[in-house]
């Protein structure tokens, strides 16, 4: 009988389960009125990611476990397919759980969610630009990557990479006409060692141009890698801390929200009874929503390139739509809430573990290599964007915190944040606010990412 603890320790299933178990235990520890809840899984996942990646990198080519270690390193600890699977399951479950009230919610709050989605992303972009102007010595491509990471937006990252490539190519073509200060900033991106001086480069060759473009794209990726974990943490902390800081009574808010929905709920929302869990209907929600998310709209006429909702937006829209309809032929989308709640909890736990495992090491590594400035920028961008969203939503629009918490997470395009909001308020209702805000926040992310690259520094 043999047992290889090395292979066991680097097995993705084992890592996910260890992160989940330890995270749930830590999440139950209360400090006053505060606890991390299911979000504790994210934190343990990040630290386990850092430990196991360092462990994997210690194996030499002569080791029998070298190939296992290299596979773990190459996929980023956990393969992206696991990430997509549990993300889709979580979003589909919460979408179906709140779908019956989406009509009433949009009737009451619709336009306000659009404003929140645009404002939160605009404020984040403005803070990012301010950080780039404040520290001219920083690689501004890394700073722009922090914006997409702080607001946890993969579509924003795609737009940033595409725009960075185009801008870098244009800058390389215009190198000779740049001022000395502009050339110095250019060379800081081109040569990270800092050994090349302006006087040494009068004209760029093809190799230098290609290197500059690669470094520009890499800078965006580094900024995203740093910003994403901090963006997630900021939203999670906000969902747990803001009610206490603002003195929000969650029980009272839930009662007020229930009465608000009763006042505006359409008659059809109450006419369909809840049925048993239907695996076929649930799978249809997942696949139809995932398909919607893959549809790309060509917005080149507006200078925005290709735009899509991605798997998160597509599945959420699909779940809300089909759940609102309620029934198509023999398929009943108003399913047993206890079973949907169990699917939500399982999927959220594994999803948060995977987020921590996939991005934890890169965050620690990027901070170590690039210094604390980008980490501080990501924290400030996320915090200010959230606070502005809370101020507008709570004190100007007078939106109930139960639904506003989800709208804030939607404005930050943060699925882990939505999990924290659901956990914090003890209700799935925040998902409706998330779903109503998310598409407009995504569009805002793409627009403001492109604008960021075109503003003068």
Beta strands, then each sheet from edge to edge (+ up, - down):
strand 1: 297-298
strand 2: 306-307
strand 3: 327-328
strand 4: 331-332
sheet 1: 1+ 2-
sheet 2: 3+ 4-
end
